[in-house]
Amino acid sequence: TGEAGMDVTLNELAESLVESGSARKDQKGKVDLENVDLPNLLSTCGSIMSNFLRSHFPIAPPPQEAPKIPPVPPNGFASEFERLEHARLTDLADRIKNMPPPEPIRELVRRREELLRSIKALNLPPNPLDDIIDRFGVENVAEMTGRSGRILRKTDNTFRYTKRGSQTSYGLSMPVNREDESD
């Protein structure tokens, strides 16, 4: 798991919450996950599969590739043909770059959505670290992962994403001895 796995899971969560209308994006396009109740712990492997499918399952034909434009020779073009060919390639590349992306193909969109639904229907395990924290409690698990947040069970048996810095430290601290400090 780790920070990368949590990011994938949170991105998946944010996207699905916005799609369902349970959450909204702010002016910067970010979703405030700390104010959203979740029905259960999130599955990192399910989020990774969904993100992979969204990223790599084509729903539209690839855009036309712009031609490679050779550099202008330092002494100019050797012939009028070379100059015209360079101008033609430059014009073609500019037109291709300004074209809108290809339209999605409905059948491919339907198939991808069907696969995404099948991933959600799988009974995948939750994020292992969040599951351990849920089973044993925050005060009984020493988490040293670098994750910026975690998902915790609330008293009403729903879950909520919580920033780790917002948790109490339970009075635990360690002195730091730095060799570069002078006495």
Salt bridges, closest charged atoms under 4 A:
GLU12 OE1 - ARG54 NH1 2.68
GLU15 OE2 - ARG54 NE 2.71
ASP37 OD1 - LYS154 NZ 2.79
ASP37 OD1 - ARG160 NH2 2.54
GLU80 OE2 - ARG83 NH2 2.44
GLU85 OE2 - ARG88 NH2 2.73
ASP91 OD2 - ARG95 NE 3.21
GLU107 OE2 - ARG110 NH2 2.62
GLU107 OE2 - ARG111 NE 2.93
GLU114 OE1 - ARG110 NH1 2.83
ASP130 OD1 - ARG147 NH2 2.84
ASP131 OD2 - ARG135 NE 3.03
ASP134 OD2 - ARG153 NH2 2.69
GLU143 OE2 - ARG147 NE 2.68
GLU143 OE1 - ARG150 NH1 2.83
GLU143 OE1 - ARG164 NE 3.82
ASP180 OD2 - ARG178 NH2 2.85
